[in-house]
């Protein structure tokens, strides 16, 4: 069973790519009638960006999203495991793509 999140659960959280770069903070969550859910993120540059929910890999202390260059189903040649949930992560990766927790 997957966990459900309310708007209040994600607004204000930092958004971090699986590569470790900080994208900004969640400003709002929007949806349309085509069943698309999108995070509105205020970037570190102050500009708003839209991140589709399909890029979100985990929500915990932060919202973790796949990097633009990372594709679904990719495997890591040198993988380790998350200290918290045990999910596979790339060696040296700062954030778990599954649970969103820092590995440091």
Secondary structure, DSSP 4 states (H G I P E B T S, - for coil): -PPP--HHHHTT-EEEETTS-EEEEEEEEEE-TTS-EEEEEEETTS-EEEEEGGGEEEESSSEEE--TT--TT---SSEEE-TTT--EEETT-SB-TTT--B--
